[in-house]
Amino acid sequence: MTDKPRVWVSRPTFPGVIARLEPHFQVTVEAEERKFSQSELAARLAGQDAVIVGLKDRIGAAEIGAAERLRIVANLGVGYDNIDLDAMSAAGIAVSNTADVLNESVADYTWALLLGAARRMSAAERWLRAGHWQATEFKAWLGTDVRGRTLGILGMGRIGQAIARRALGFGMPVIYHNRTPLPEADERGCNARHVDKQQLLRESDFLVLALPLTTQTRHAVGAVELAQMKPTAMLINIARGGIVDDAALATALRERRLAGAALDVFEGEPKVHPALLALDNVVLSPHIASATTETRRAMTSVAVDNVLAMFGHGPQAGRPPNILNPNVL
């Protein structure tokens, strides 16, 4: 037996990074990627001093009921809507995320989705794989140019700003809406202008969602908001499922009241609304905007840093760098 604190890692990740925990902790890593039931999570959390979890692991009061030793839940993601922060704070458990290290990779992928939607790439690929060829027809597969079109961003945090900076290369004016406008220097750095939400909806040719999912932002884009957008506009969601009313979006796309969409996130993940699957004017991907080797390794490293610091190890000992509820420290 060992008197080292115990750490449970809910999914296979990068062994060389997780190995940094081993001098100080008894580490258990799940060998396979899977979704745990509430009772399975509760059983695994019991007796642990720290856990590193992913977005599939929903942790609330029920899951920590027997976790009397638990001091930190380190989430492998920037968003933390899978964790009941109030319940963790009430129990004195710290929660951390992996802010900053995935900004650039998510911004890159946002542009991949935007360009893919604008040029109908996924539909064209499906057509080609089915054995068809229409490239010689002059008006086949017409998309839309992005240069000079207006990029709108709802949610102008670090990821939103990284997306906006890339618009300069496409000659796109950028407008955004945020609860609080950016400082002038940051706006200049992004070449972006703050507008109210209604103006953002009316004027955006490409509307990117980059805000967290909260009770206030759930269905921030629903039937009413979609009706305010241009019929030629396209919606890109790389934030969280639930920010968009997927059923309302599918209806708007099917009725061509919206030209197109590109979605990396969905309500009720991993399920996708069946009406979206039937459409050819939407690009779909399985929540992979941060999925590069470098970024996922960095995310794992930040989670490890948070756990180490929570227990007094490493250069940030006693000061975990990404704590979301510092009042528990």
C-alpha positions in Angstrom: 0.0 0.0 0.0 1.1 3.6 -0.5 0.3 6.7 1.3 0.6 8.8 -1.8 -2.6 10.8 -2.8 -4.6 9.1 -5.5 -5.4 10.5 -9.0 -7.9 9.0 -11.4 -7.7 9.9 -15.1 -10.9 9.2 -16.9 -9.6 8.6 -20.4 -6.4 7.6 -22.1 -4.3 10.6 -22.9 -0.5 11.2 -23.3 1.4 8.8 -21.0 4.5 10.9 -21.0 2.7 13.9 -19.6 0.6 11.9 -17.1 3.9 10.3 -15.9 4.8 13.7 -14.3 2.3 12.8 -11.6 3.8 9.5 -10.7 6.5 10.7 -8.3 3.9 12.3 -6.1 0.7 10.3 -6.7 -0.8 6.9 -7.1 -2.2 7.3 -10.6 -4.9 5.2 -12.2 -5.6 5.8 -15.9 -8.6 4.3 -17.8 -7.4 2.1 -20.6 -10.3 2.8 -22.9 -12.3 5.8 -23.9 -15.9 5.4 -22.7 -18.8 7.2 -21.1 -19.5 6.5 -17.5 -22.9 6.3 -15.8 -23.6 8.4 -12.8 -23.1 5.4 -10.5 -19.8 4.4 -12.2 -18.5 8.0 -11.9 -19.4 8.1 -8.2 -17.6 4.8 -7.6 -14.5 6.0 -9.4 -14.4 9.3 -7.6 -14.8 7.8 -4.2 -11.4 7.6 -2.5 -9.6 9.8 -5.0 -7.7 13.0 -4.0 -7.7 14.4 -7.5 -9.3 13.6 -10.9 -8.6 14.5 -14.5 -11.8 14.3 -16.5 -13.1 15.1 -20.0 -16.3 16.7 -21.3 -18.1 13.4 -21.4 -17.8 13.1 -17.6 -20.7 15.0 -16.0 -19.9 15.6 -12.4 -22.3 17.1 -9.9 -23.4 16.6 -6.3 -24.5 13.0 -6.8 -21.1 12.0 -8.3 -19.1 13.4 -5.4 -21.3 12.1 -2.6 -18.8 9.6 -1.5 -15.7 11.5 -2.6 -14.7 12.7 0.8 -11.0 13.1 -0.1 -11.4 14.8 -3.4 -9.7 18.2 -3.6 -9.6 19.0 -7.3 -11.4 18.2 -10.5 -9.1 19.1 -13.5 -11.2 19.4 -16.6 -9.6 18.6 -20.0 -11.3 21.6 -21.8 -11.9 25.3 -21.6 -15.6 24.9 -21.2 -16.8 23.3 -18.0 -20.6 22.9 -18.4 -20.1 19.2 -17.6 -19.2 20.2 -14.0 -21.5 21.6 -11.5 -19.3 24.4 -10.2 -21.6 25.4 -7.4 -21.8 21.9 -6.1 -18.0 21.6 -6.2 -17.5 24.9 -4.4 -20.1 23.9 -1.8 -18.0 20.8 -1.1 -14.7 22.7 -1.1 -13.5 21.0 -4.3 -11.4 23.1 -6.7 -12.2 22.9 -10.4 -9.7 23.8 -13.1 -9.8 24.1 -16.9 -7.3 24.3 -19.7 -7.7 27.9 -20.8 -5.4 29.6 -23.4 -3.6 26.6 -24.8 -6.2 25.7 -27.4 -7.1 29.2 -28.6 -5.1 29.1 -31.9 -6.0 25.5 -32.9 -9.7 26.2 -32.3 -9.4 29.4 -34.3 -7.7 27.6 -37.2 -10.5 24.9 -37.2 -13.2 27.6 -37.1 -11.8 28.9 -40.4 -11.7 25.4 -41.8 -15.4 25.1 -41.1 -16.2 28.5 -42.3 -14.4 28.0 -45.6 -15.8 24.5 -46.0 -19.3 25.8 -45.6 -18.8 28.7 -47.9 -17.4 26.5 -50.7 -19.7 23.5 -50.0 -16.7 21.2 -49.5 -18.3 18.4 -47.5 -21.3 18.0 -49.9 -19.0 18.1 -52.9 -16.8 15.4 -51.4 -19.8 13.2 -50.7 -20.9 13.7 -54.3 -17.5 12.8 -55.6 -17.1 9.7 -53.4 -20.5 8.5 -54.7 -19.0 8.3 -58.2 -20.3 11.6 -59.6 -18.4 14.4 -61.4 -19.8 17.9 -62.2 -16.7 20.0 -62.2 -17.0 20.6 -66.0 -20.5 22.1 -65.6 -19.9 25.9 -65.4 -22.5 26.5 -62.7 -21.9 23.3 -60.7 -21.1 23.5 -57.0 -21.2 27.3 -56.8 -20.2 28.5 -53.3 -19.7 32.0 -52.0 -16.6 34.2 -51.6 -15.6 35.2 -48.1 -13.3 38.2 -49.1 -15.0 41.4 -48.2 -17.9 39.8 -46.4 -18.7 40.7 -42.8 -17.6 38.3 -40.1 -19.6 38.4 -36.9 -18.5 36.9 -33.7 -20.8 36.3 -30.7 -18.5 35.9 -27.7 -15.2 37.8 -27.9 -13.0 36.0 -25.5 -9.5 34.7 -26.3 -10.8 32.3 -28.9 -13.1 34.9 -30.5 -10.2 37.3 -30.7 -8.0 34.6 -32.3 -10.7 34.0 -34.9 -11.0 37.7 -35.6 -7.3 38.3 -36.1 -7.4 35.7 -38.9 -10.1 37.7 -40.8 -7.5 40.4 -41.8 -6.0 38.0 -44.3 -9.4 37.6 -46.0 -10.1 41.3 -46.1 -13.2 40.8 -43.9 -14.6 43.5 -41.6 -15.3 42.1 -38.2 -18.2 43.0 -35.9 -18.8 41.4 -32.5 -21.1 41.3 -29.5 -19.9 40.6 -26.0 -21.4 41.3 -22.6 -18.6 43.8 -22.2 -16.8 45.5 -25.1 -13.1 44.9 -25.4 -10.6 47.6 -24.5 -9.9 49.8 -27.5 -6.4 48.5 -27.9 -7.7 44.9 -28.1 -10.4 46.0 -30.6 -7.7 47.5 -32.8 -5.6 44.3 -32.5 -8.6 42.3 -33.9 -9.7 45.0 -36.3 -13.2 44.5 -34.7 -16.1 46.7 -33.8 -18.6 46.1 -31.0 -22.3 46.1 -31.9 -25.5 45.1 -30.2 -26.7 41.6 -30.7 -29.5 42.6 -33.1 -27.1 44.4 -35.4 -24.7 41.5 -35.2 -27.5 39.1 -36.4 -28.6 41.5 -39.2 -25.2 42.4 -40.7 -23.1 39.2 -40.4 -22.5 37.2 -43.5 -20.7 34.6 -41.4 -21.7 34.4 -37.8 -19.3 32.5 -35.5 -20.4 31.5 -32.0 -17.5 31.5 -29.5 -19.2 31.9 -26.1 -19.6 29.5 -23.1 -22.7 27.5 -22.4 -24.5 28.9 -19.4 -28.1 29.1 -18.3 -28.1 32.6 -19.8 -26.6 31.5 -23.2 -28.7 28.4 -23.7 -30.5 28.8 -27.1 -28.9 32.2 -27.5 -29.5 31.5 -31.2 -33.0 30.1 -31.7 -35.8 30.6 -34.2 -36.2 34.4 -33.3 -32.5 35.1 -33.8 -32.2 33.0 -37.0 -35.1 35.0 -38.5 -33.1 38.2 -38.1 -30.2 36.8 -40.1 -29.7 37.3 -43.8 -30.9 34.4 -45.9 -27.5 34.4 -47.5 -25.7 34.2 -44.2 -23.9 31.2 -42.6 -23.7 30.1 -39.0 -20.6 28.5 -37.5 -20.7 27.0 -34.0 -17.5 25.9 -32.4 -18.5 26.8 -28.8 -21.0 24.4 -27.2 -24.1 22.5 -28.2 -27.1 24.0 -26.6 -26.2 27.6 -27.5 -28.0 27.0 -30.8 -31.5 25.5 -31.0 -30.6 22.7 -33.4 -34.1 22.0 -34.4 -34.8 25.6 -35.3 -31.5 25.7 -37.2 -32.4 22.6 -39.2 -35.7 24.1 -40.1 -34.1 27.4 -41.2 -31.6 25.5 -43.3 -34.1 23.2 -44.9 -36.4 26.1 -45.8 -33.3 28.0 -47.2 -34.0 30.9 -44.8 -30.3 30.5 -44.0 -27.8 29.6 -46.6 -25.6 27.3 -44.6 -24.0 26.3 -41.4 -20.9 24.5 -40.0 -21.2 22.8 -36.6 -18.6 21.2 -34.4 -20.9 20.9 -31.4 -24.5 19.8 -30.9 -27.3 19.7 -28.4 -27.4 16.3 -26.7 -23.9 15.2 -27.8 -23.0 12.6 -29.0 -26.4 12.5 -30.6 -27.0 14.8 -33.6 -30.4 16.1 -34.5 -31.6 13.8 -37.4 -32.9 16.7 -39.4 -29.3 18.1 -39.6 -28.0 14.8 -40.8 -30.4 15.0 -43.8 -29.2 18.4 -45.0 -26.6 19.1 -47.7 -26.0 22.8 -46.7 -24.4 22.1 -43.3 -20.9 20.9 -42.5 -20.8 18.6 -39.5 -17.8 17.5 -37.4 -17.6 15.6 -34.0 -16.4 18.2 -31.5 -12.8 18.2 -32.7 -11.8 21.9 -32.9 -9.0 21.4 -30.4 -7.9 18.1 -31.8 -4.3 18.5 -32.8 -1.5 16.5 -31.2 0.2 19.6 -29.9 -2.9 21.1 -28.4 -4.3 18.0 -26.8 -0.9 17.3 -25.3 -0.8 20.9 -24.0 -4.2 20.5 -22.5 -3.2 17.4 -20.7 -0.1 19.2 -19.4 -2.1 22.1 -18.0 -4.4 19.6 -16.2 -1.4 17.9 -14.7 0.1 21.3 -13.7 -3.1 22.1 -11.9 -3.2 18.9 -9.9 0.5 19.1 -9.0 0.1 22.7 -7.9 -2.9 21.9 -5.8 -0.8 19.5 -3.8 2.2 21.8 -3.4 4.4 20.5 -6.3 6.0 22.2 -9.3 6.8 25.9 -10.0 3.2 27.0 -9.2 3.0 25.0 -6.0 0.0 26.2 -3.9 -1.3 28.4 -6.8 -3.0 26.2 -9.5 -2.9 28.3 -12.6 -6.4 27.7 -14.0 -8.7 27.4 -10.9 -12.3 28.4 -11.7 -13.5 28.7 -8.1 -10.5 30.2 -6.2 -12.6 30.8 -3.1 -12.1 27.1 -2.2 -8.3 27.4 -1.9 
